[in-house]
Amino acid sequence: MKRHLFIVLFCFCFFGKMEGQDSIKRKPIGLIVKTDILLPVLALTSKYTEKQASLTIEKTIGKRQSIQLTGIYLYYKYEEPNIYFSSASLESKRTLIIPEYKFFILKRKVCSGPYVGSYITFMYEAAKGNVWHDGVFYPTNTDYYYFYSFSLGAITGFQYCIKNRFVLDFLIGLGGERELKILTTKSNSTYINNGDFIPSWNLDGRFAINIGYKF
């Protein structure tokens, strides 16, 4: 009888300890990994070739704040008849890095509900073509021209956690973009004037529908 009781107590302590360790391991660390599903949907509606992908990592700070970092890659290409050329073409490859801060308005679940915040975007683009685009003329489709810019703005949105694990994030933002262009080519043959460029502020928008998982 004592032997059986000892075995029961041993098993209770052993599995109780395992359950406790498992609970500790399963404790959320406040890290959310997300991707934007809006960009691929928009790419499917375009008549030109587009490839778009994004990855966002968000870290919660307490119950009502978080910071997140988003990386976005955009590829765009089109070619069609033009009155000035046999065919007008443009190929663009863009990389965006976007740090963001969020403050959640309601005291509900951790980092859930409506929020406000701010963002900064750093953009790098390599483009080539034989057409006017955004006020710049690309005289050849063999050389790349490089562009740099940054944006500042405010964001708002709504984030919802399903069973404290799956995350839906609807985000919209508005701000200004500062162009800092550096035009260079892979060869010395170019018709673009690489003289002084006066930067200007343009309207900038930020839109995303993110889905993700909370660890």
TORZA-639079 format. One record per residue (C-alpha): residue number from 1; x, y, z. Coordinates in nm, 3 decimals. Layout:
// TORZA-639079
@seq = NUM	u = X	v = Y	w = Z $
...
END
This chain:
// TORZA-639079
@seq = 1	u = 0.000	v = 0.000	w = 0.000 $
@seq = 2	u = 0.277	v = 0.241	w = 0.095 $
@seq = 3	u = 0.462	v = 0.144	w = -0.221 $
@seq = 4	u = 0.159	v = 0.223	w = -0.437 $
@seq = 5	u = 0.107	v = 0.554	w = -0.255 $
@seq = 6	u = 0.471	v = 0.645	w = -0.313 $
@seq = 7	u = 0.437	v = 0.572	w = -0.686 $
@seq = 8	u = 0.121	v = 0.786	w = -0.710 $
@seq = 9	u = 0.287	v = 1.077	w = -0.526 $
@seq = 10	u = 0.596	v = 1.045	w = -0.745 $
@seq = 11	u = 0.391	v = 1.051	w = -1.064 $
@seq = 12	u = 0.187	v = 1.348	w = -0.937 $
@seq = 13	u = 0.499	v = 1.547	w = -0.855 $
@seq = 14	u = 0.671	v = 1.452	w = -1.182 $
@seq = 15	u = 0.382	v = 1.535	w = -1.413 $
@seq = 16	u = 0.295	v = 1.842	w = -1.206 $
@seq = 17	u = 0.647	v = 1.968	w = -1.259 $
@seq = 18	u = 0.627	v = 1.893	w = -1.633 $
@seq = 19	u = 0.296	v = 2.078	w = -1.656 $
@seq = 20	u = 0.445	v = 2.375	w = -1.472 $
@seq = 21	u = 0.742	v = 2.386	w = -1.707 $
@seq = 22	u = 0.512	v = 2.359	w = -2.008 $
@seq = 23	u = 0.303	v = 2.650	w = -1.877 $
@seq = 24	u = 0.616	v = 2.858	w = -1.841 $
@seq = 25	u = 0.724	v = 2.771	w = -2.194 $
@seq = 26	u = 0.383	v = 2.864	w = -2.332 $
@seq = 27	u = 0.377	v = 3.204	w = -2.166 $
@seq = 28	u = 0.349	v = 3.469	w = -2.440 $
@seq = 29	u = 0.668	v = 3.668	w = -2.499 $
@seq = 30	u = 0.485	v = 3.956	w = -2.665 $
@seq = 31	u = 0.630	v = 3.903	w = -3.013 $
@seq = 32	u = 0.400	v = 3.918	w = -3.316 $
@seq = 33	u = 0.504	v = 3.813	w = -3.668 $
@seq = 34	u = 0.275	v = 3.942	w = -3.945 $
@seq = 35	u = 0.249	v = 3.978	w = -4.321 $
@seq = 36	u = 0.039	v = 4.212	w = -4.532 $
@seq = 37	u = -0.231	v = 4.046	w = -4.746 $
@seq = 38	u = -0.346	v = 4.375	w = -4.904 $
@seq = 39	u = -0.035	v = 4.415	w = -5.125 $
@seq = 40	u = -0.067	v = 4.076	w = -5.303 $
@seq = 41	u = -0.439	v = 4.136	w = -5.365 $
@seq = 42	u = -0.368	v = 4.475	w = -5.523 $
@seq = 43	u = -0.093	v = 4.318	w = -5.735 $
@seq = 44	u = -0.343	v = 4.067	w = -5.876 $
@seq = 45	u = -0.570	v = 4.351	w = -5.995 $
@seq = 46	u = -0.291	v = 4.520	w = -6.196 $
@seq = 47	u = -0.259	v = 4.459	w = -6.571 $
@seq = 48	u = 0.119	v = 4.488	w = -6.539 $
@seq = 49	u = 0.367	v = 4.251	w = -6.377 $
@seq = 50	u = 0.384	v = 4.307	w = -6.003 $
@seq = 51	u = 0.542	v = 4.113	w = -5.717 $
@seq = 52	u = 0.495	v = 4.233	w = -5.361 $
@seq = 53	u = 0.587	v = 4.086	w = -5.025 $
@seq = 54	u = 0.614	v = 4.212	w = -4.667 $
@seq = 55	u = 0.715	v = 4.099	w = -4.320 $
@seq = 56	u = 0.638	v = 4.277	w = -3.991 $
@seq = 57	u = 0.775	v = 4.201	w = -3.645 $
@seq = 58	u = 0.592	v = 4.369	w = -3.356 $
@seq = 59	u = 0.706	v = 4.376	w = -2.991 $
@seq = 60	u = 0.454	v = 4.463	w = -2.722 $
@seq = 61	u = 0.557	v = 4.700	w = -2.441 $
@seq = 62	u = 0.320	v = 4.651	w = -2.149 $
@seq = 63	u = -0.050	v = 4.634	w = -2.232 $
@seq = 64	u = -0.098	v = 4.949	w = -2.436 $
@seq = 65	u = 0.218	v = 5.012	w = -2.638 $
@seq = 66	u = 0.419	v = 4.838	w = -2.905 $
@seq = 67	u = 0.688	v = 4.899	w = -3.162 $
@seq = 68	u = 0.709	v = 4.723	w = -3.494 $
@seq = 69	u = 0.943	v = 4.700	w = -3.791 $
@seq = 70	u = 0.816	v = 4.630	w = -4.142 $
@seq = 71	u = 1.013	v = 4.532	w = -4.450 $
@seq = 72	u = 0.847	v = 4.554	w = -4.794 $
@seq = 73	u = 0.971	v = 4.453	w = -5.138 $
@seq = 74	u = 0.788	v = 4.579	w = -5.450 $
@seq = 75	u = 0.861	v = 4.478	w = -5.810 $
@seq = 76	u = 0.684	v = 4.653	w = -6.097 $
@seq = 77	u = 0.723	v = 4.615	w = -6.472 $
@seq = 78	u = 0.522	v = 4.719	w = -6.775 $
@seq = 79	u = 0.570	v = 4.752	w = -7.150 $
@seq = 80	u = 0.322	v = 4.891	w = -7.401 $
@seq = 81	u = 0.310	v = 5.082	w = -7.734 $
@seq = 82	u = 0.397	v = 5.453	w = -7.718 $
@seq = 83	u = 0.378	v = 5.741	w = -7.966 $
@seq = 84	u = 0.741	v = 5.840	w = -7.900 $
@seq = 85	u = 0.897	v = 5.493	w = -7.889 $
@seq = 86	u = 0.829	v = 5.158	w = -8.050 $
@seq = 87	u = 0.739	v = 5.053	w = -7.696 $
@seq = 88	u = 0.743	v = 5.231	w = -7.362 $
@seq = 89	u = 0.879	v = 5.030	w = -7.070 $
@seq = 90	u = 0.959	v = 5.071	w = -6.704 $
@seq = 91	u = 1.101	v = 4.830	w = -6.448 $
@seq = 92	u = 1.114	v = 4.925	w = -6.080 $
@seq = 93	u = 1.248	v = 4.744	w = -5.773 $
@seq = 94	u = 1.168	v = 4.904	w = -5.439 $
@seq = 95	u = 1.271	v = 4.818	w = -5.084 $
@seq = 96	u = 1.102	v = 4.989	w = -4.788 $
@seq = 97	u = 1.196	v = 4.973	w = -4.420 $
@seq = 98	u = 0.924	v = 5.110	w = -4.187 $
@seq = 99	u = 0.967	v = 5.148	w = -3.808 $
@seq = 100	u = 0.636	v = 5.223	w = -3.630 $
@seq = 101	u = 0.509	v = 5.307	w = -3.282 $
@seq = 102	u = 0.158	v = 5.218	w = -3.158 $
@seq = 103	u = -0.041	v = 5.333	w = -2.857 $
@seq = 104	u = -0.360	v = 5.133	w = -2.788 $
@seq = 105	u = -0.649	v = 5.349	w = -2.672 $
@seq = 106	u = -0.855	v = 5.098	w = -2.473 $
@seq = 107	u = -0.742	v = 4.897	w = -2.170 $
@seq = 108	u = -0.854	v = 4.555	w = -2.287 $
@seq = 109	u = -0.637	v = 4.268	w = -2.399 $
@seq = 110	u = -0.265	v = 4.323	w = -2.441 $
@seq = 111	u = -0.211	v = 4.543	w = -2.748 $
@seq = 112	u = -0.560	v = 4.489	w = -2.886 $
@seq = 113	u = -0.827	v = 4.729	w = -3.009 $
@seq = 114	u = -0.802	v = 5.073	w = -3.170 $
@seq = 115	u = -0.466	v = 5.248	w = -3.170 $
@seq = 116	u = -0.283	v = 5.560	w = -3.287 $
@seq = 117	u = 0.086	v = 5.607	w = -3.359 $
@seq = 118	u = 0.354	v = 5.723	w = -3.599 $
@seq = 119	u = 0.578	v = 5.583	w = -3.869 $
@seq = 120	u = 0.899	v = 5.650	w = -4.061 $
@seq = 121	u = 0.965	v = 5.501	w = -4.404 $
@seq = 122	u = 1.306	v = 5.464	w = -4.566 $
@seq = 123	u = 1.275	v = 5.383	w = -4.937 $
@seq = 124	u = 1.532	v = 5.268	w = -5.193 $
@seq = 125	u = 1.441	v = 5.220	w = -5.560 $
@seq = 126	u = 1.630	v = 5.097	w = -5.865 $
@seq = 127	u = 1.451	v = 5.172	w = -6.194 $
@seq = 128	u = 1.515	v = 5.158	w = -6.567 $
@seq = 129	u = 1.312	v = 5.217	w = -6.882 $
@seq = 130	u = 1.261	v = 5.449	w = -7.180 $
@seq = 131	u = 0.968	v = 5.658	w = -7.062 $
@seq = 132	u = 0.878	v = 5.957	w = -6.843 $
@seq = 133	u = 0.780	v = 5.849	w = -6.492 $
@seq = 134	u = 0.720	v = 6.073	w = -6.188 $
@seq = 135	u = 0.887	v = 6.365	w = -6.364 $
@seq = 136	u = 1.203	v = 6.170	w = -6.457 $
@seq = 137	u = 1.296	v = 6.058	w = -6.809 $
@seq = 138	u = 1.458	v = 5.715	w = -6.845 $
@seq = 139	u = 1.634	v = 5.721	w = -7.184 $
@seq = 140	u = 1.756	v = 5.359	w = -7.185 $
@seq = 141	u = 1.634	v = 5.024	w = -7.060 $
@seq = 142	u = 1.985	v = 4.892	w = -6.997 $
@seq = 143	u = 2.102	v = 5.117	w = -6.710 $
@seq = 144	u = 1.955	v = 5.145	w = -6.359 $
@seq = 145	u = 1.885	v = 5.475	w = -6.186 $
@seq = 146	u = 1.877	v = 5.488	w = -5.807 $
@seq = 147	u = 1.641	v = 5.684	w = -5.582 $
@seq = 148	u = 1.631	v = 5.740	w = -5.204 $
@seq = 149	u = 1.359	v = 5.897	w = -4.991 $
@seq = 150	u = 1.213	v = 5.897	w = -4.642 $
@seq = 151	u = 0.863	v = 5.961	w = -4.509 $
@seq = 152	u = 0.715	v = 6.075	w = -4.178 $
@seq = 153	u = 0.352	v = 6.037	w = -4.077 $
@seq = 154	u = 0.080	v = 5.932	w = -3.835 $
@seq = 155	u = -0.106	v = 5.602	w = -3.829 $
@seq = 156	u = -0.429	v = 5.470	w = -3.684 $
@seq = 157	u = -0.598	v = 5.134	w = -3.699 $
@seq = 158	u = -0.752	v = 4.839	w = -3.520 $
@seq = 159	u = -0.577	v = 4.523	w = -3.404 $
@seq = 160	u = -0.767	v = 4.214	w = -3.293 $
@seq = 161	u = -0.631	v = 3.899	w = -3.128 $
@seq = 162	u = -0.815	v = 3.568	w = -3.180 $
@seq = 163	u = -0.763	v = 3.329	w = -2.886 $
@seq = 164	u = -0.465	v = 3.543	w = -2.784 $
@seq = 165	u = -0.261	v = 3.398	w = -3.071 $
@seq = 166	u = -0.387	v = 3.489	w = -3.417 $
@seq = 167	u = -0.372	v = 3.859	w = -3.503 $
@seq = 168	u = -0.561	v = 4.080	w = -3.749 $
@seq = 169	u = -0.431	v = 4.433	w = -3.797 $
@seq = 170	u = -0.603	v = 4.700	w = -4.010 $
@seq = 171	u = -0.370	v = 4.998	w = -4.052 $
@seq = 172	u = -0.394	v = 5.331	w = -4.233 $
@seq = 173	u = -0.153	v = 5.624	w = -4.225 $
@seq = 174	u = -0.090	v = 5.964	w = -4.381 $
@seq = 175	u = 0.223	v = 6.175	w = -4.394 $
@seq = 176	u = 0.482	v = 6.345	w = -4.611 $
@seq = 177	u = 0.761	v = 6.203	w = -4.826 $
@seq = 178	u = 1.094	v = 6.379	w = -4.868 $
@seq = 179	u = 1.270	v = 6.293	w = -5.193 $
@seq = 180	u = 1.647	v = 6.260	w = -5.187 $
@seq = 181	u = 1.735	v = 6.134	w = -5.531 $
@seq = 182	u = 2.074	v = 6.008	w = -5.643 $
@seq = 183	u = 2.070	v = 5.930	w = -6.015 $
@seq = 184	u = 2.350	v = 5.703	w = -6.132 $
@seq = 185	u = 2.392	v = 5.435	w = -6.396 $
@seq = 186	u = 2.593	v = 5.120	w = -6.450 $
@seq = 187	u = 2.767	v = 5.280	w = -6.748 $
@seq = 188	u = 2.884	v = 5.628	w = -6.842 $
@seq = 189	u = 2.621	v = 5.677	w = -7.114 $
@seq = 190	u = 2.328	v = 5.871	w = -6.974 $
@seq = 191	u = 2.115	v = 6.170	w = -7.072 $
@seq = 192	u = 2.001	v = 6.249	w = -6.720 $
@seq = 193	u = 2.142	v = 6.565	w = -6.564 $
@seq = 194	u = 2.303	v = 6.462	w = -6.234 $
@seq = 195	u = 2.331	v = 6.819	w = -6.111 $
@seq = 196	u = 2.195	v = 6.964	w = -5.788 $
@seq = 197	u = 1.851	v = 6.837	w = -5.697 $
@seq = 198	u = 1.614	v = 7.036	w = -5.478 $
@seq = 199	u = 1.426	v = 6.795	w = -5.247 $
@seq = 200	u = 1.052	v = 6.843	w = -5.205 $
@seq = 201	u = 0.779	v = 6.711	w = -4.976 $
@seq = 202	u = 0.508	v = 6.496	w = -5.131 $
@seq = 203	u = 0.196	v = 6.335	w = -4.987 $
@seq = 204	u = 0.257	v = 5.983	w = -4.855 $
@seq = 205	u = 0.009	v = 5.710	w = -4.761 $
@seq = 206	u = 0.041	v = 5.393	w = -4.556 $
@seq = 207	u = -0.212	v = 5.108	w = -4.587 $
@seq = 208	u = -0.198	v = 4.748	w = -4.465 $
@seq = 209	u = -0.413	v = 4.452	w = -4.368 $
@seq = 210	u = -0.182	v = 4.232	w = -4.167 $
@seq = 211	u = -0.240	v = 3.878	w = -4.047 $
@seq = 212	u = -0.003	v = 3.712	w = -3.804 $
@seq = 213	u = 0.073	v = 3.499	w = -3.501 $
@seq = 214	u = 0.158	v = 3.605	w = -3.148 $
@seq = 215	u = 0.435	v = 3.421	w = -2.962 $
END
